[in-house]
Amino acid sequence: MAKPVKGGYLLRHKKRLFGKDWREEWVVLYEDSTLAWFKEKGKGDPEGSLVVKEAPEMLAVSQWTMRIPGRPDLPSGCHVVQLMAFGTRRGEKVHWLLA
């Protein structure tokens, strides 16, 4: 994997049968534009990742996320200006993150 550029905790949405849909996860942006998320900082393989530069047309931030079908409800205290959506080129999944 490429050199990390920036890392920090974000809330990531994942539909779950039990528990909260939004969870705090460690997210890292790498030089090659890979965005990877981990359960904990510095531990193990990523839970998932995507390459941002491969699908810029499937990136929405702030009020533009309101146009994406299936937008999840935001947790209490969060606002749409904090929301980011990243789609995959195959269109099967949208990754939702809150900053």
Secondary structure by P-SEA (a helix, b strand, c coil): cccccbbbbbbbbbbccccccbbbbbbbbccccbbbbbccccccccccccccccccccccccccccccccccccccccccccbbbbbcccccbbbbbcc
